[in-house]
């Protein structure tokens, strides 16, 4: 299913130690959903400003580049 909750459930299983404490889980879940809200805010802003499809695609491509760069930093233990 493509919901934020289902993505959280998958992330929790793959990335968080099973013995993580309740407070840690709460804080990680809040951060996860805050990230999703940030992306939705960017999309909402694009829609409200009525930008062209080409400009919107450029913004989304920039987001992908930013996320890929962060993932690379994580892979090198630098983030």
N, C-alpha and C positions, 0 to 999 in steps of 0.2 A: 504494500500500500504506500502511496506517496503522500504521507502526512509528516509534519514535523515530529510528532510523537513517535511514529514508526522509525524515522531516521534517528531519533534520540535512543530508542530501544536498541537499534542496531549498533550505534556508537557505544552505548554503555556496555554491551556484550563484548565488543571488539577492543575497546580502549581503556576501560576502567577495571581496576583490580576487583575481583569478586568480594574481597573483604574490606572494600572502601567503606568508611564510616558514613553514617546518615548525613552529617553536616557537610562532608565532602561531596556526597552525591547531590545534595540540595544546591550547593554552590556551583558545581559543574553543570548541572541541569539548567540553572539560571543563566549561566554564561552561554550555553548552547542555544537556548531559546532567544537570548539577547542577540546573538549572531544572526539567527534567522530573522529576527525583527529588523535588524540593521539592513539586511538584504531586501526585505519587503519595503522598508522605507525608501531605499534607493529606487526600487521599481515604481513605487507610488509617486515619488518625485518626478520621475521620467514621464509617467502618464499624465500627471497634473500639468506639467510644463508643455505637454503635447509635442515632444521632440520627434524628429523624423525616425523612421525605422533604422536608417543607417546610423544615426547618432546613438540611438538606444543600443544597437548591436555593438558599437564601439565601446560604450560604457560597460556592457556585459563582458566583452572581451577583456577589458581592463581589469574587471573583477576577477576573471579567470586567471589572468596573468598574476595578479596579486596573491591569489590563493595558491597557485602553483609555486610561486616564490617562497611563500610561507611554508608550504609542505617540504620544499627542498631544505629550508633552514631546519625544520624539525628533523628531517632525515640526517642532517649533519650535527644534530644536538645543539643547535644555536638558537632555538626559539622555544 
